[in-house]
Amino acid sequence: MKFRTLFAAAVIGAAGIAPAIAADEPQVVRQEMMKKVGGATGAMAKMVKGEVDYDAAAALAALSTISEVAGTIGAYFPEGSETGFETEAAPAIWADMDGFKAKLAAFKADADAGVAAAPADLDGLKAVFGPLTKNCGTCHETFRLKKS
């Protein structure tokens, strides 16, 4: 009887620990960070497309989020994290880490320029949004696996 109770407690405890361990994995962290970038980009895209009214505070917050992520995400691509946790990171990242870091630096510079510009109107947002999203696209072409 005690063995079953102990075994059940061990199984339940292990099940609770597994998600916590996974949350610390670099693949999971960078996926969460990219979701933040996607949300921030989506919020600005809605403004640019006229789907929602321009909101200077929301635009600045989105640009700040992207800047923050761009400045820290590079640390979550260590050797050994090329696979697992449904990563979409392409092997090209590790084959050309210098090129990848250069793309991240350009992305960060574009985001920082957007933050510094603090777009006061929709035209100001459009001026920084285009280069920023172009940078996203060119990085994804090389350093992100295509979904099948």
DSSP file (Angstrom, degrees, kcal/mol; ACC not computed):
  #  RESIDUE AA STRUCTURE BP1 BP2  ACC     N-H-->O    O-->H-N    N-H-->O    O-->H-N    TCO  KAPPA ALPHA  PHI   PSI    X-CA   Y-CA   Z-CA
    1    1 A M     >        0   0    0      0, 0.0     4,-2.0     0, 0.0     5,-0.2   0.000 360.0 360.0 360.0 -46.2    0.0    0.0    0.0
    2    2 A K  H  >  +     0   0    0      1,-0.2     4,-2.8     2,-0.2     5,-0.2   0.875 360.0  56.5 -64.4 -35.7    2.7    2.4    0.9
    3    3 A F  H  > S+     0   0    0      2,-0.2     4,-3.1     1,-0.2    -1,-0.2   0.921 106.7  48.7 -62.2 -44.0    4.6    1.5   -2.3
    4    4 A R  H  > S+     0   0    0      2,-0.2     4,-2.9     1,-0.2     5,-0.2   0.916 113.0  47.6 -62.4 -42.8    1.6    2.5   -4.5
    5    5 A T  H  X S+     0   0    0     -4,-2.0     4,-2.4     2,-0.2    -2,-0.2   0.929 114.2  46.4 -63.6 -44.8    1.2    5.8   -2.6
    6    6 A L  H  X S+     0   0    0     -4,-2.8     4,-2.2     2,-0.2    -2,-0.2   0.919 114.0  48.5 -63.7 -43.7    4.9    6.5   -2.9
    7    7 A F  H  X S+     0   0    0     -4,-3.1     4,-2.5     2,-0.2    -2,-0.2   0.924 111.8  49.1 -62.5 -45.8    4.9    5.6   -6.6
    8    8 A A  H  X S+     0   0    0     -4,-2.9     4,-2.5     1,-0.2     5,-0.2   0.905 111.2  49.8 -61.5 -41.8    1.8    7.7   -7.4
    9    9 A A  H  X S+     0   0    0     -4,-2.4     4,-2.6    -5,-0.2    -1,-0.2   0.898 110.5  50.5 -64.5 -39.2    3.3   10.6   -5.6
   10   10 A A  H  X S+     0   0    0     -4,-2.2     4,-2.5     2,-0.2    -2,-0.2   0.911 111.6  47.5 -64.8 -42.5    6.6   10.2   -7.6
   11   11 A V  H  X S+     0   0    0     -4,-2.5     4,-2.2     2,-0.2    -2,-0.2   0.928 114.0  46.5 -64.6 -45.6    4.7   10.1  -10.9
   12   12 A I  H  X S+     0   0    0     -4,-2.5     4,-1.6     1,-0.2    -2,-0.2   0.916 113.7  49.3 -63.8 -42.8    2.6   13.1  -10.1
   13   13 A G  H  X S+     0   0    0     -4,-2.6     4,-1.6    -5,-0.2    -2,-0.2   0.913 110.7  49.5 -62.8 -43.1    5.7   15.0   -8.9
   14   14 A A  H  X S+     0   0    0     -4,-2.5     4,-2.2     1,-0.2    -1,-0.2   0.881 107.7  54.5 -64.5 -38.0    7.6   14.2  -12.0
   15   15 A A  H  < S+     0   0    0     -4,-2.2    -1,-0.2     1,-0.2    -2,-0.2   0.865 109.1  48.8 -64.1 -35.0    4.7   15.3  -14.2
   16   16 A G  H  X S+     0   0    0     -4,-1.6     4,-0.7     1,-0.2    -1,-0.2   0.816 112.1  48.3 -73.5 -30.4    4.7   18.6  -12.5
   17   17 A I  H  X S+     0   0    0     -4,-1.6     4,-2.5     1,-0.2     5,-0.2   0.839  96.7  71.1 -78.5 -34.7    8.5   19.1  -12.9
   18   18 A A  H  X S+     0   0    0     -4,-2.2     4,-2.5     1,-0.2     5,-0.2   0.900  99.0  46.0 -54.4 -48.7    8.6   18.2  -16.6
   19   19 A P  H  > S+     0   0    0      0, 0.0     4,-2.1     0, 0.0    -1,-0.2   0.883 111.9  52.9 -63.0 -34.6    6.9   21.4  -17.8
   20   20 A A  H  X S+     0   0    0     -4,-0.7     4,-0.7    -3,-0.2    -2,-0.2   0.903 110.5  47.1 -66.2 -39.7    9.2   23.5  -15.5
   21   21 A I  H >X S+     0   0    0     -4,-2.5     3,-1.1     1,-0.2     4,-0.5   0.934 111.9  50.5 -65.2 -45.3   12.3   21.8  -16.9
   22   22 A A  H >< S+     0   0    0     -4,-2.5     3,-1.3     1,-0.3     6,-0.3   0.859 101.9  62.1 -61.1 -35.8   11.0   22.3  -20.5
   23   23 A A  H 3< S+     0   0    0     -4,-2.1    -1,-0.3     1,-0.3    -2,-0.2   0.764 102.5  51.3 -63.6 -24.6   10.3   26.0  -19.8
   24   24 A D  H << S+     0   0    0     -3,-1.1    -1,-0.3    -4,-0.7    -2,-0.2   0.564  83.7 110.6 -88.4  -9.3   14.0   26.5  -19.1
   25   25 A E  S <X S-     0   0    0     -3,-1.3     4,-2.4    -4,-0.5     3,-0.4  -0.413  75.0-127.7 -67.0 139.5   15.2   24.9  -22.4
   26   26 A P  H  > S+     0   0    0      0, 0.0     4,-2.7     0, 0.0     5,-0.2   0.850 108.3  56.7 -59.4 -34.4   16.6   27.4  -24.8
   27   27 A Q  H  > S+     0   0    0      1,-0.2     4,-1.7     2,-0.2    61,-0.1   0.920 110.6  43.9 -62.5 -42.0   14.3   26.2  -27.6
   28   28 A V  H  > S+     0   0    0     -3,-0.4     4,-2.3    -6,-0.3    -1,-0.2   0.911 113.2  50.9 -69.3 -43.2   11.2   27.0  -25.5
   29   29 A V  H  X S+     0   0    0     -4,-2.4     4,-2.4     1,-0.2    -2,-0.2   0.944 111.9  46.3 -61.2 -48.0   12.6   30.3  -24.3
   30   30 A R  H  X S+     0   0    0     -4,-2.7     4,-2.4    46,-0.2    -1,-0.2   0.850 110.0  54.4 -67.7 -31.1   13.3   31.5  -27.8
   31   31 A Q  H  X S+     0   0    0     -4,-1.7     4,-1.7    -5,-0.2    -1,-0.2   0.921 110.0  46.9 -64.5 -42.1    9.9   30.3  -29.0
   32   32 A E  H  X S+     0   0    0     -4,-2.3     4,-1.6     2,-0.2    -2,-0.2   0.895 111.6  51.3 -64.8 -39.6    8.2   32.4  -26.3
   33   33 A M  H  X S+     0   0    0     -4,-2.4     4,-1.9     1,-0.2    -2,-0.2   0.911 108.9  50.3 -64.2 -41.5   10.4   35.4  -27.2
   34   34 A M  H  X S+     0   0    0     -4,-2.4     4,-2.7     1,-0.2    -1,-0.2   0.829 105.2  57.4 -68.0 -29.9    9.5   35.1  -30.8
   35   35 A K  H  X S+     0   0    0     -4,-1.7     4,-2.6     2,-0.2    -1,-0.2   0.888 105.2  51.7 -64.3 -37.5    5.8   34.9  -29.8
   36   36 A K  H  X S+     0   0    0     -4,-1.6     4,-2.5     2,-0.2    -2,-0.2   0.922 110.6  47.6 -62.6 -43.5    6.3   38.3  -28.1
   37   37 A V  H  X S+     0   0    0     -4,-1.9     4,-3.0     1,-0.2     5,-0.2   0.920 111.6  51.0 -63.3 -43.2    7.8   39.7  -31.3
   38   38 A G  H  X S+     0   0    0     -4,-2.7     4,-2.6     1,-0.2    -2,-0.2   0.905 111.2  47.4 -61.3 -42.0    4.9   38.2  -33.3
   39   39 A G  H  X S+     0   0    0     -4,-2.6     4,-2.1     2,-0.2    -1,-0.2   0.911 114.0  46.7 -65.4 -42.2    2.4   39.8  -31.0
   40   40 A A  H  X S+     0   0    0     -4,-2.5     4,-1.9     2,-0.2    -2,-0.2   0.913 114.3  47.3 -66.1 -42.8    4.1   43.2  -31.1
   41   41 A T  H  X S+     0   0    0     -4,-3.0     4,-2.8     1,-0.2    -2,-0.2   0.912 111.3  51.9 -64.6 -42.2    4.5   43.1  -34.9
   42   42 A G  H  X S+     0   0    0     -4,-2.6     4,-2.1    -5,-0.2    -2,-0.2   0.888 106.8  52.9 -61.8 -39.8    0.9   42.1  -35.2
   43   43 A A  H  X S+     0   0    0     -4,-2.1     4,-1.1     1,-0.2    -1,-0.2   0.915 113.6  43.0 -62.8 -42.4   -0.3   45.0  -33.1
   44   44 A M  H  X S+     0   0    0     -4,-1.9     4,-2.8     1,-0.2    -2,-0.2   0.886 109.6  57.3 -70.8 -37.2    1.6   47.4  -35.3
   45   45 A A  H  X S+     0   0    0     -4,-2.8     4,-2.6     1,-0.2     6,-0.3   0.889 102.9  54.6 -60.3 -39.2    0.5   45.7  -38.5
   46   46 A K  H  <>S+     0   0    0     -4,-2.1     5,-2.2     2,-0.2     6,-1.4   0.885 110.9  45.8 -62.0 -37.5   -3.1   46.3  -37.5
   47   47 A M  H ><5S+     0   0    0     -4,-1.1     3,-1.0     4,-0.2    -2,-0.2   0.939 112.8  49.4 -68.1 -46.8   -2.4   50.0  -37.1
   48   48 A V  H 3<5S+     0   0    0     -4,-2.8    -2,-0.2     1,-0.3    -1,-0.2   0.872 112.7  47.8 -61.3 -38.4   -0.5   50.1  -40.4
   49   49 A K  T 3<5S-     0   0    0     -4,-2.6    -1,-0.3    -5,-0.2    -2,-0.2   0.548 114.3-117.0 -80.5  -7.8   -3.3   48.3  -42.3
   50   50 A G  T < 5S+     0   0    0     -3,-1.0    -3,-0.2    -4,-0.5    -2,-0.1   0.650  79.2 126.1  81.2  14.5   -5.9   50.6  -40.7
   51   51 A E  S   <S+     0   0    0     -5,-2.2     2,-0.3    -6,-0.3    -4,-0.2   0.772  80.0  19.5 -76.3 -25.7   -7.6   47.8  -38.9
   52   52 A V  S    S-     0   0    0     -6,-1.4    -2,-0.2    -9,-0.1    -1,-0.1  -0.951  96.9 -91.3-136.6 158.3   -7.3   49.7  -35.6
   53   53 A D        -     0   0    0     -2,-0.3     2,-0.2     1,-0.1    -5,-0.1  -0.335  51.7 -94.2 -66.6 150.0   -6.7   53.3  -34.8
   54   54 A Y        -     0   0    0     -7,-0.1     2,-0.4    -8,-0.0    -1,-0.1  -0.451  40.9-172.0 -65.1 135.9   -3.1   54.5  -34.4
   55   55 A D     >  -     0   0    0     -2,-0.2     4,-2.6     1,-0.1     5,-0.2  -0.928  12.2-162.5-134.5 106.1   -2.0   54.4  -30.8
   56   56 A A  H  > S+     0   0    0     -2,-0.4     4,-2.4     1,-0.2     5,-0.2   0.870  91.5  50.4 -59.4 -40.0    1.4   56.0  -30.1
   57   57 A A  H  > S+     0   0    0      2,-0.2     4,-2.3     1,-0.2    -1,-0.2   0.909 112.2  47.0 -66.4 -41.5    1.8   54.4  -26.7
   58   58 A A  H  > S+     0   0    0      2,-0.2     4,-2.3     1,-0.2    -2,-0.2   0.888 112.2  50.5 -67.9 -38.5    1.0   50.9  -28.1
   59   59 A A  H  X S+     0   0    0     -4,-2.6     4,-2.5     2,-0.2    -2,-0.2   0.927 112.2  46.7 -64.4 -44.6    3.3   51.4  -31.0
   60   60 A L  H  X S+     0   0    0     -4,-2.4     4,-2.5     1,-0.2    -2,-0.2   0.895 111.8  51.1 -64.8 -39.7    6.1   52.5  -28.7
   61   61 A A  H  X S+     0   0    0     -4,-2.3     4,-2.3     2,-0.2    -1,-0.2   0.910 111.0  48.9 -63.3 -41.4    5.5   49.5  -26.4
   62   62 A A  H  X S+     0   0    0     -4,-2.3     4,-2.2     2,-0.2    -2,-0.2   0.926 112.3  47.3 -64.4 -45.1    5.6   47.1  -29.4
   63   63 A L  H  X S+     0   0    0     -4,-2.5     4,-2.4     1,-0.2    -1,-0.2   0.888 111.7  51.5 -63.2 -38.9    8.8   48.6  -30.7
   64   64 A S  H  X S+     0   0    0     -4,-2.5     4,-2.5     2,-0.2    -2,-0.2   0.894 108.2  51.7 -65.3 -40.2   10.3   48.4  -27.2
   65   65 A T  H  X S+     0   0    0     -4,-2.3     4,-2.5     2,-0.2     5,-0.2   0.932 111.1  47.3 -60.6 -46.5    9.3   44.7  -26.8
   66   66 A I  H  X S+     0   0    0     -4,-2.2     4,-2.9     1,-0.2    -2,-0.2   0.910 111.6  51.0 -63.7 -42.3   11.0   43.9  -30.1
   67   67 A S  H  X S+     0   0    0     -4,-2.4     4,-1.6    44,-0.2    -1,-0.2   0.925 110.8  48.7 -60.1 -45.4   14.1   45.8  -29.1
   68   68 A E  H  X S+     0   0    0     -4,-2.5     4,-0.8     2,-0.2    -2,-0.2   0.937 114.4  44.6 -61.3 -48.1   14.3   44.0  -25.8
   69   69 A V  H >X S+     0   0    0     -4,-2.5     4,-2.9     1,-0.2     3,-1.2   0.927 110.7  54.1 -63.3 -45.0   13.9   40.6  -27.5
   70   70 A A  H 3< S+     0   0    0     -4,-2.9     4,-0.4     1,-0.3    -1,-0.2   0.826 108.3  51.3 -60.3 -30.8   16.3   41.4  -30.2
   71   71 A G  H 3< S+     0   0    0     -4,-1.6    -1,-0.3    -5,-0.2    -2,-0.2   0.656 122.8  26.8 -80.6 -15.7   18.9   42.3  -27.6
   72   72 A T  H X< S+     0   0    0     -3,-1.2     3,-1.4    -4,-0.8     4,-0.2   0.641  96.4  82.0-120.5 -20.7   18.6   39.1  -25.6
   73   73 A I  G >< S+     0   0    0     -4,-2.9     3,-2.3     1,-0.3    -3,-0.1   0.788  78.5  72.5 -65.0 -27.7   17.4   36.3  -27.9
   74   74 A G  G >  S+     0   0    0     -4,-0.4     3,-1.0     1,-0.3    -1,-0.3   0.788  87.5  64.4 -57.5 -28.2   20.8   35.5  -29.3
   75   75 A A  G <  S+     0   0    0     -3,-1.4    -1,-0.3     1,-0.3    -2,-0.2   0.629  91.5  66.6 -69.8 -12.8   21.8   33.9  -26.0
   76   76 A Y  G <  S+     0   0    0     -3,-2.3    -1,-0.3    -4,-0.2   -46,-0.2   0.049  81.9  76.8-101.3  26.0   19.2   31.2  -26.5
   77   77 A F    <   +     0   0    0     -3,-1.0    -1,-0.2   -47,-0.0     3,-0.1  -0.339  63.6 157.2-124.6  50.4   20.9   29.6  -29.5
   78   78 A P    >   -     0   0    0      0, 0.0     3,-1.8     0, 0.0    16,-0.1  -0.307  55.2 -82.1 -73.3 160.4   23.7   27.6  -27.7
   79   79 A E  T 3  S+     0   0    0      1,-0.2    -2,-0.0     2,-0.1     0, 0.0  -0.331 119.4  36.7 -54.0 141.2   25.3   24.6  -29.3
   80   80 A G  T 3  S+     0   0    0     -3,-0.1     3,-0.3     0, 0.0    -1,-0.2   0.357  93.1  89.6  93.8  -5.7   23.2   21.6  -28.6
   81   81 A S    <   +     0   0    0     -3,-1.8     8,-0.1     1,-0.2    -2,-0.1   0.105  50.1 108.5-108.2  21.9   19.9   23.4  -29.0
   82   82 A E  S    S+     0   0    0     -5,-0.0     2,-0.3     6,-0.0    -1,-0.2   0.763  83.8  25.6 -69.5 -24.7   19.6   22.8  -32.8
   83   83 A T  S    S+     0   0    0     -3,-0.3   -56,-0.1     5,-0.1     5,-0.1  -0.818  85.1  63.1-133.2 171.3   16.8   20.3  -32.3
   84   84 A G  S >  S+     0   0    0     -2,-0.3     3,-1.3     3,-0.2    -3,-0.0   0.033  73.2  56.0  96.9 157.3   14.0   19.4  -29.9
   85   85 A F  T 3  S-     0   0    0      1,-0.3    -2,-0.0     2,-0.1    -1,-0.0   0.816 123.5 -71.0  53.6  36.2   10.9   21.1  -28.6
   86   86 A E  T 3  S-     0   0    0      1,-0.2    -1,-0.3     2,-0.0    -3,-0.0   0.839  76.9-174.2  53.5  38.9    9.6   21.6  -32.2
   87   87 A T    <   -     0   0    0     -3,-1.3    -3,-0.2     1,-0.1    -1,-0.2  -0.317  25.7-161.9 -64.0 145.0   12.2   24.2  -32.9
   88   88 A E        +     0   0    0    -61,-0.1    57,-3.9    -5,-0.1     2,-0.3   0.211  49.8 127.0-107.9  10.1   12.0   26.0  -36.2
   89   89 A A  B     -A  144   0A   0     55,-0.2    55,-0.2    -8,-0.1    54,-0.1  -0.552  58.6-130.9 -70.7 127.4   15.6   27.2  -35.9
   90   90 A A    >   -     0   0    0     53,-1.8     3,-2.1    -2,-0.3     4,-0.4  -0.482  14.5-119.3 -80.2 149.2   17.5   26.3  -39.1
   91   91 A P  T >> S+     0   0    0      0, 0.0     4,-1.8     0, 0.0     3,-0.6   0.742 107.5  79.2 -56.7 -21.9   20.9   24.5  -39.0
   92   92 A A  H 3> S+     0   0    0     50,-0.3     4,-2.1     1,-0.2     8,-0.2   0.774  81.0  66.7 -58.6 -26.3   22.2   27.6  -40.8
   93   93 A I  H <4 S+     0   0    0     -3,-2.1     7,-0.3     1,-0.2    -1,-0.2   0.950 108.5  35.4 -59.5 -48.7   22.2   29.4  -37.5
   94   94 A W  H X4 S+     0   0    0     -3,-0.6     3,-0.6    -4,-0.4    -1,-0.2   0.763 116.4  54.6 -79.7 -25.1   25.0   27.2  -36.1
   95   95 A A  H 3< S+     0   0    0     -4,-1.8    -1,-0.2     1,-0.2    -2,-0.2   0.801 126.4  22.4 -74.5 -28.6   26.7   26.9  -39.5
   96   96 A D  T 3X S+     0   0    0     -4,-2.1     4,-2.4    -5,-0.2    -1,-0.2  -0.462  71.5 155.7-135.9  61.2   26.9   30.7  -39.8
   97   97 A M  H <> S+     0   0    0     -3,-0.6     4,-2.8     1,-0.2     5,-0.2   0.858  76.5  54.5 -59.8 -36.7   26.6   32.0  -36.2
   98   98 A D  H  > S+     0   0    0      2,-0.2     4,-2.0     1,-0.2    -1,-0.2   0.919 109.8  46.8 -63.9 -42.2   28.4   35.3  -37.2
   99   99 A G  H  > S+     0   0    0      2,-0.2     4,-2.0     1,-0.2    -2,-0.2   0.891 112.7  50.1 -64.2 -40.0   25.9   35.9  -40.0
  100  100 A F  H  X S+     0   0    0     -4,-2.4     4,-2.4    -7,-0.3    -2,-0.2   0.927 110.4  49.0 -63.7 -45.8   23.0   35.1  -37.6
  101  101 A K  H  X S+     0   0    0     -4,-2.8     4,-2.3     1,-0.2    -1,-0.2   0.856 108.8  54.3 -63.8 -34.2   24.4   37.5  -35.0
  102  102 A A  H  X S+     0   0    0     -4,-2.0     4,-2.2     2,-0.2    -1,-0.2   0.906 108.2  49.1 -65.0 -41.0   24.8   40.2  -37.6
  103  103 A K  H  X S+     0   0    0     -4,-2.0     4,-2.4     2,-0.2    -2,-0.2   0.911 111.1  49.7 -64.4 -41.8   21.1   39.8  -38.6
  104  104 A L  H  X S+     0   0    0     -4,-2.4     4,-2.7     1,-0.2    -2,-0.2   0.901 109.7  51.4 -62.8 -39.7   20.1   40.0  -34.9
  105  105 A A  H  X S+     0   0    0     -4,-2.3     4,-2.5     2,-0.2    -2,-0.2   0.899 110.9  47.7 -64.7 -40.1   22.2   43.2  -34.5
  106  106 A A  H  X S+     0   0    0     -4,-2.2     4,-2.4     2,-0.2    -2,-0.2   0.901 111.6  50.7 -66.0 -40.3   20.5   44.7  -37.6
  107  107 A F  H  X S+     0   0    0     -4,-2.4     4,-2.4     2,-0.2    -2,-0.2   0.922 111.8  47.4 -61.9 -45.2   17.1   43.7  -36.2
  108  108 A K  H  X S+     0   0    0     -4,-2.7     4,-3.0   -38,-0.2    -2,-0.2   0.903 110.7  52.0 -63.1 -42.2   18.0   45.3  -32.9
  109  109 A A  H  X S+     0   0    0     -4,-2.5     4,-2.3     2,-0.2    -2,-0.2   0.905 110.4  48.4 -62.6 -41.4   19.2   48.5  -34.6
  110  110 A D  H  X S+     0   0    0     -4,-2.4     4,-1.9     2,-0.2    -2,-0.2   0.915 113.8  46.5 -64.1 -42.8   16.0   48.8  -36.6
  111  111 A A  H  X S+     0   0    0     -4,-2.4     4,-2.4     2,-0.2    -2,-0.2   0.916 112.3  50.2 -65.6 -42.4   13.9   48.3  -33.4
  112  112 A D  H  X S+     0   0    0     -4,-3.0     4,-2.9     1,-0.2    -2,-0.2   0.888 108.2  53.2 -62.9 -38.7   16.1   50.8  -31.5
  113  113 A A  H  X S+     0   0    0     -4,-2.3     4,-2.2     2,-0.2    -1,-0.2   0.892 109.1  50.1 -62.8 -38.6   15.6   53.3  -34.3
  114  114 A G  H  X S+     0   0    0     -4,-1.9     4,-1.4     2,-0.2    -2,-0.2   0.915 111.2  47.5 -64.7 -43.1   11.9   52.8  -34.0
  115  115 A V  H  < S+     0   0    0     -4,-2.4     3,-0.3     1,-0.2    -2,-0.2   0.928 112.6  49.4 -63.1 -45.2   12.0   53.4  -30.3
  116  116 A A  H  < S+     0   0    0     -4,-2.9    -1,-0.2     1,-0.2    -2,-0.2   0.867 109.9  51.4 -62.9 -36.7   14.2   56.5  -30.7
  117  117 A A  H  < S-     0   0    0     -4,-2.2    -1,-0.2    -5,-0.2     3,-0.2   0.788  87.2-162.2 -70.7 -26.3   11.8   57.8  -33.3
  118  118 A A     <  -     0   0    0     -4,-1.4    -3,-0.1    -3,-0.3     7,-0.1   0.931  26.9-125.3  40.3  67.4    8.8   57.3  -31.0
  119  119 A P        -     0   0    0      0, 0.0    -1,-0.2     0, 0.0   -59,-0.2  -0.133  27.8-169.5 -50.1 119.9    6.4   57.6  -33.9
  120  120 A A        +     0   0    0     -3,-0.2     2,-0.3   -63,-0.0   -64,-0.2   0.629  68.9  18.8 -86.1 -14.9    3.8   60.2  -33.1
  121  121 A D  S  > S-     0   0    0    -66,-0.1     4,-1.9   -65,-0.1     3,-0.2  -0.898  89.6 -91.6-147.8 175.8    1.6   59.3  -35.9
  122  122 A L  H  > S+     0   0    0     -2,-0.3     4,-2.7     1,-0.2     5,-0.2   0.872 121.7  54.7 -62.1 -39.5    0.8   56.6  -38.4
  123  123 A D  H  > S+     0   0    0      1,-0.2     4,-1.8     2,-0.2    -1,-0.2   0.890 107.4  51.5 -62.1 -37.9    3.2   57.9  -41.0
  124  124 A G  H  > S+     0   0    0      2,-0.2     4,-1.1    -3,-0.2    -1,-0.2   0.891 110.5  48.5 -64.6 -39.5    6.0   57.8  -38.5
  125  125 A L  H >X S+     0   0    0     -4,-1.9     4,-2.9     1,-0.2     3,-0.6   0.924 108.7  53.2 -65.4 -43.9    5.1   54.2  -37.6
  126  126 A K  H 3X S+     0   0    0     -4,-2.7     4,-1.7     1,-0.2    -1,-0.2   0.872 103.6  58.3 -59.2 -36.2    5.0   53.2  -41.3
  127  127 A A  H 3< S+     0   0    0     -4,-1.8    -1,-0.2     1,-0.2    -2,-0.2   0.841 117.5  30.7 -64.7 -33.8    8.5   54.7  -41.7
  128  128 A V  H <X S+     0   0    0     -4,-1.1     4,-1.5    -3,-0.6    -2,-0.2   0.728 113.0  62.9 -95.2 -24.8   10.0   52.4  -39.1
  129  129 A F  H  X S+     0   0    0     -4,-2.9     4,-2.7     2,-0.2     5,-0.3   0.895  97.5  56.3 -69.1 -41.2    7.7   49.4  -39.5
  130  130 A G  H  X S+     0   0    0     -4,-1.7     4,-2.2    -5,-0.2     5,-0.2   0.959 110.9  40.6 -58.3 -56.3    8.7   48.7  -43.1
  131  131 A P  H  > S+     0   0    0      0, 0.0     4,-2.0     0, 0.0    -1,-0.2   0.884 115.2  53.7 -60.8 -37.4   12.5   48.3  -42.5
  132  132 A L  H  X S+     0   0    0     -4,-1.5     4,-1.7     1,-0.2    -2,-0.2   0.940 112.5  41.5 -63.6 -47.7   11.9   46.4  -39.3
  133  133 A T  H  X S+     0   0    0     -4,-2.7     4,-2.3     2,-0.2    -1,-0.2   0.812 110.6  57.2 -73.7 -28.5    9.6   43.8  -40.9
  134  134 A K  H  X S+     0   0    0     -4,-2.2     4,-2.4    -5,-0.3    -1,-0.2   0.914 105.9  51.6 -64.0 -40.6   11.8   43.5  -43.9
  135  135 A N  H  X S+     0   0    0     -4,-2.0     4,-1.9     2,-0.2    -2,-0.2   0.903 108.0  52.1 -61.1 -42.6   14.6   42.6  -41.6
  136  136 A C  H  X S+     0   0    0     -4,-1.7     4,-2.5     1,-0.2    -2,-0.2   0.947 110.6  48.4 -56.6 -50.0   12.4   39.9  -40.0
  137  137 A G  H  X S+     0   0    0     -4,-2.3     4,-1.9     1,-0.2    -2,-0.2   0.896 110.0  48.9 -61.9 -43.9   11.6   38.4  -43.3
  138  138 A T  H  X S+     0   0    0     -4,-2.4     4,-1.0     1,-0.2    -1,-0.2   0.866 112.3  49.4 -68.4 -33.6   15.2   38.2  -44.6
  139  139 A C  H >X S+     0   0    0     -4,-1.9     4,-3.2    -5,-0.2     3,-0.5   0.928 110.1  50.8 -67.5 -44.3   16.4   36.6  -41.4
  140  140 A H  H 3X S+     0   0    0     -4,-2.5     4,-1.3     1,-0.2    -2,-0.2   0.839 101.4  63.0 -63.2 -32.9   13.6   34.0  -41.5
  141  141 A E  H 3< S+     0   0    0     -4,-1.9    -1,-0.2    -5,-0.2    -2,-0.2   0.886 120.4  21.6 -58.6 -38.6   14.5   33.1  -45.1
  142  142 A T  H << S+     0   0    0     -4,-1.0   -50,-0.3    -3,-0.5    -2,-0.2   0.835 131.5  36.4 -97.3 -40.3   17.9   31.9  -44.0
  143  143 A F  H  < S+     0   0    0     -4,-3.2   -53,-1.8    -5,-0.2     2,-0.4   0.277 101.2  72.7-109.6  10.3   17.6   31.1  -40.4
  144  144 A R  B  < S-A   89   0A   0     -4,-1.3   -55,-0.2   -55,-0.2     2,-0.2  -0.989  77.5-120.9-127.1 135.0   14.1   29.6  -39.9
  145  145 A L        -     0   0    0    -57,-3.9     2,-0.3    -2,-0.4    -2,-0.1  -0.467  32.9-114.0 -69.5 140.9   12.9   26.2  -41.1
  146  146 A K        -     0   0    0     -2,-0.2     2,-0.3    -5,-0.1    -1,-0.1  -0.585  27.3-121.4 -75.9 135.4   10.0   26.3  -43.4
  147  147 A K              0   0    0     -2,-0.3    -1,-0.1     1,-0.1   -59,-0.0  -0.582 360.0 360.0 -74.9 136.9    6.8   24.8  -42.1
  148  148 A S              0   0    0     -2,-0.3    -1,-0.1     0, 0.0    -2,-0.0   0.471 360.0 360.0 -95.1 360.0    5.6   21.9  -44.2
